[in-house]
């Protein structure tokens, strides 16, 4: 809509400063001619918008001009208040800052949108961590966050899963990521990913010293994390099993699973697995809702486990010793 686009132009110029018509058109995915018409409309409405010609020209707002947030739609106002997750903000030491920012935004909203914002805050609460995991202790999170913000080098004693477990690392922290209630720091050189709760000891470079690092201009934290997750799952699921699943049975995987329906209603599918040990425990948890066809070593291991269970509990079926029905 035109009204939304006009507000977007104002906000872009407020946040980025001088912009050309071509830059505005690219950001808003419209034609340059449309930007010209929108600028004329803003000027006619009294917005102090100026255009400078020449190589370094472009549009800019009069110094000190700020627009109020009255252009927010109902959906945008609701999403804004839903996006604030108080738990992680508090962990980073930003709880009071987030509360103050939301208070200011709420005060700037028209009465109708303020009512919608209050409604969504009272009806939706985001709690990212899972049920069956204790919260990780991250005593160095504030220090890591400060180093991320100020480009300070970190010296860490880090515990990893393979030997030697406790190692010293020099980190150039590029960013922090919260995934399923667990904090990760993405750090150079590399970059590489480290769990913050596995940092055993931490010191920072002296703020007054010359030891700082330069964050790469082309580093995109979101893009890196997406690629990191993809690579992690590729390395995690190194093998594959062929199974039959009963109607309604499911397997939890980070990638979509597809299969071929069979005449008896079951589904034949190939499933990526981490290891024989891991798949053995996972597939047994499905009981009679799954049949493993391959690999042979996995099928044989499950067969042996089922036989052992049958032998252990078989006396309850045959009326042997220990059966409460026996006389």
C-alpha positions in Angstrom: 0.0 0.0 0.0 1.1 3.5 -0.7 0.7 4.8 2.8 2.9 2.0 4.2 5.5 2.7 1.5 5.6 6.5 2.4 6.2 5.6 6.0 9.0 3.2 5.0 10.7 6.0 3.0 10.6 8.2 6.1 12.0 5.5 8.4 14.7 4.6 5.9 15.9 8.2 5.6 15.8 8.5 9.4 17.9 5.5 10.0 20.3 5.6 7.0 20.5 9.3 6.3 20.9 10.4 2.7 19.7 7.9 0.0 19.3 8.2 -3.7 16.1 7.4 -5.5 17.7 4.2 -6.9 18.7 3.1 -3.4 15.2 3.7 -2.1 13.6 1.9 -5.0 15.9 -1.1 -4.5 15.1 -1.3 -0.7 11.3 -1.0 -1.3 11.3 -3.2 -4.5 9.6 -0.5 -6.6 10.5 1.5 -9.6 12.5 4.8 -9.4 9.5 6.6 -11.0 7.4 5.4 -8.1 9.9 6.8 -5.6 9.8 10.2 -7.4 6.0 10.2 -7.0 6.2 9.2 -3.4 8.7 12.0 -2.6 6.4 14.5 -4.2 3.5 13.3 -2.1 5.6 13.5 1.1 6.7 17.1 0.2 3.1 18.1 -0.5 2.2 16.7 2.9 4.7 19.1 4.6 7.4 16.6 5.3 10.8 18.5 5.3 12.3 16.3 2.6 15.1 17.7 0.4 16.8 16.4 -2.7 20.4 17.2 -3.7 21.7 16.8 -7.2 25.1 15.5 -8.3 27.3 12.5 -7.7 26.9 12.6 -3.9 23.3 13.7 -4.0 20.1 12.0 -2.8 17.2 12.6 -0.6 17.5 13.6 3.0 15.3 14.8 5.9 15.8 18.1 7.6 18.2 17.7 10.5 16.3 16.8 13.7 13.1 15.8 12.0 11.7 12.5 13.4 8.4 10.9 12.6 6.2 9.3 15.3 5.2 5.6 15.1 1.6 6.4 14.2 2.1 4.6 10.8 2.3 1.2 12.4 -0.5 -1.2 11.4 -2.3 -3.4 13.9 -0.4 -6.5 12.8 3.0 -4.7 13.0 2.3 -3.4 16.5 1.3 -6.9 17.7 4.4 -8.5 16.1 6.6 -5.9 17.7 5.5 -6.7 21.2 5.5 -10.5 20.5 9.1 -10.3 19.3 10.5 -9.2 22.6 11.7 -12.3 24.5 12.3 -11.1 28.1 14.3 -14.2 29.2 17.2 -13.9 26.8 17.2 -10.1 27.1 17.6 -10.5 30.9 20.4 -13.0 30.4 22.3 -10.5 28.3 21.7 -7.8 30.9 19.2 -6.0 28.6 16.0 -6.6 30.6 15.6 -3.1 31.9 16.6 -1.7 28.5 14.0 -3.8 26.7 11.3 -2.8 29.2 12.1 0.9 28.8 12.1 0.6 25.0 8.7 -1.2 24.9 7.3 1.5 27.3 8.4 4.3 25.0 7.0 2.5 21.9 3.8 1.8 23.7 3.5 5.5 24.6 4.0 6.5 21.0 1.3 4.2 19.7 -2.3 5.4 19.0 -4.8 4.2 21.5 -6.2 1.5 19.2 -2.8 0.0 18.5 -1.8 0.3 22.2 -4.8 -1.8 23.1 -3.8 -4.5 20.6 -0.2 -4.5 21.9 -1.4 -4.9 25.5 -3.7 -7.7 24.4 -0.9 -9.7 22.8 1.4 -9.2 25.7 -1.2 -10.6 28.0 -2.1 -13.6 25.8 1.2 -14.8 24.4 4.4 -15.7 26.3 7.5 -17.1 24.5 9.5 -19.6 26.4 12.2 -21.0 24.1 13.9 -23.8 26.1 12.6 -27.3 26.1 10.8 -29.0 28.9 13.2 -31.8 29.8 16.4 -29.9 30.1 17.8 -27.8 32.9 18.9 -24.3 32.1 22.5 -24.1 31.2 24.7 -22.1 33.6 26.4 -19.4 31.6 28.4 -17.2 34.1 30.5 -15.7 31.3 27.6 -14.6 29.0 27.7 -11.0 30.0 31.5 -10.9 29.4 31.1 -12.6 26.0 28.3 -10.2 25.0 30.4 -7.2 26.0 33.3 -8.5 23.9 31.0 -9.1 20.9 29.8 -5.5 21.1 33.2 -3.9 21.6 35.4 -6.2 19.4 37.5 -7.4 22.3 39.6 -10.5 22.1 38.7 -13.3 24.6 41.1 -15.9 26.1 39.1 -18.9 27.1 39.6 -22.3 28.7 37.1 -24.3 26.8 35.7 -27.9 27.4 35.1 -29.9 24.2 33.8 -33.4 23.8 37.0 -35.0 22.5 40.4 -35.5 24.1 42.1 -33.3 25.3 38.8 -32.0 26.7 40.0 -28.8 28.3 41.8 -26.5 25.8 42.9 -22.9 25.6 41.4 -20.8 22.8 41.9 -17.2 21.6 38.5 -16.0 20.4 37.5 -13.0 18.2 33.7 -13.0 19.0 31.6 -12.0 16.0 28.2 -12.7 17.5 25.9 -14.6 19.9 23.2 -17.1 18.9 20.4 -18.4 21.2 19.3 -21.9 20.0 16.7 -23.9 22.0 17.6 -22.2 25.2 21.4 -22.6 24.7 23.8 -19.7 24.0 26.5 -20.1 21.3 29.3 -17.6 20.4 30.5 -17.5 16.8 34.1 -16.5 16.9 37.1 -16.1 14.6 39.5 -17.1 13.3 37.5 -19.4 11.1 34.8 -18.6 12.2 33.9 -21.5 14.6 31.1 -22.1 17.0 31.5 -22.5 20.8 28.9 -23.2 23.5 29.1 -20.4 26.1 28.2 -22.8 28.9 31.3 -24.9 28.2 33.6 -21.9 28.8 35.4 -22.8 32.1 37.5 -19.7 32.5 37.6 -16.4 30.6 39.7 -13.3 30.4 39.4 -10.3 28.1 42.0 -8.2 26.4 42.7 -4.9 28.1 40.2 -2.3 26.9 43.1 0.2 26.8 45.5 -2.0 24.9 45.9 -2.2 21.1 44.7 -5.8 21.0 41.4 -5.6 19.2 40.1 -7.4 16.2 38.2 -6.3 13.2 34.9 -8.0 12.4 34.8 -8.9 8.7 32.5 -6.5 6.9 31.0 -9.3 4.8 30.2 -11.5 7.8 26.5 -12.3 8.1 25.6 -14.0 11.4 22.2 -15.3 10.3 23.6 -16.7 7.0 26.6 -18.3 8.9 24.3 -20.0 11.4 22.0 -21.4 8.7 25.0 -22.9 7.0 26.4 -24.1 10.3 23.2 -26.0 11.1 23.1 -27.5 7.7 26.7 -28.7 8.0 26.0 -30.0 11.5 23.1 -32.2 10.4 25.1 -33.5 7.5 27.9 -34.5 9.9 25.5 -35.8 12.5 23.6 -38.2 10.2 26.3 -40.1 8.6 24.4 -43.3 7.9 21.0 -44.4 6.7 18.4 -47.0 7.7 15.5 -48.4 5.8 12.4 -48.9 8.0 8.7 -49.5 7.9 6.5 -47.2 10.0 3.0 -48.0 11.2 0.2 -45.6 10.4 0.5 -42.5 12.6 4.1 -43.3 13.7 6.6 -40.5 13.3 10.4 -39.9 13.6 11.9 -36.6 14.7 14.3 -35.3 12.2 15.6 -31.9 11.2 15.0 -32.7 7.6 11.7 -33.7 6.0 11.1 -37.5 5.7 9.2 -39.0 2.8 8.3 -42.5 2.1 6.3 -44.9 -0.1 2.9 -46.1 1.2 2.5 -49.9 1.2 -0.7 -52.0 0.7 -0.9 -52.8 4.5 -1.0 -49.0 5.4 2.6 -48.9 6.6 5.2 -46.6 5.1 8.6 -47.6 3.7 11.2 -44.9 4.1 14.9 -44.2 4.3 15.9 -42.5 7.5 19.2 -40.7 8.2 20.8 -42.0 11.5 23.6 -40.8 13.7 25.0 -44.2 14.6 23.9 -47.8 15.2 23.9 -47.2 19.0 21.7 -44.0 18.7 19.3 -45.6 16.2 19.0 -48.7 18.3 17.7 -46.7 21.3 15.5 -44.4 19.2 13.8 -47.2 17.2 13.2 -49.4 20.2 11.2 -46.5 21.7 8.6 -46.9 19.0 7.9 -50.4 20.0 5.8 -52.3 17.5 5.2 -49.3 15.3 8.5 -49.7 13.5 10.3 -52.5 11.6 14.0 -52.1 10.7 15.0 -53.6 7.4 18.5 -52.4 7.1 21.4 -52.1 7.8 21.7 -55.7 8.9 23.8 -55.0 12.0 21.0 -52.6 13.3 18.3 -55.1 12.6 20.3 -58.0 14.2 20.9 -55.8 17.3 17.3 -55.0 17.7 16.4 -58.6 17.2 18.7 -59.7 20.0 17.4 -57.0 22.3 13.8 -58.0 21.7 14.7 -61.7 22.3 16.4 -60.7 25.6 13.3 -58.8 26.7 11.0 -61.7 25.7 13.1 -64.0 27.8 13.1 -61.6 30.8 9.4 -61.0 30.8 8.2 -64.3 29.2 7.5 -65.9 32.6 4.7 -63.5 33.1 3.0 -64.9 30.0 3.6 -68.6 30.7 2.7 -68.5 34.4 6.3 -69.2 35.6 7.8 -68.1 38.9 7.1 -64.5 39.8 3.7 -64.5 38.1 1.2 -63.0 40.6 -1.4 -65.5 39.2 0.6 -68.5 40.1 -0.6 -70.7 43.0 
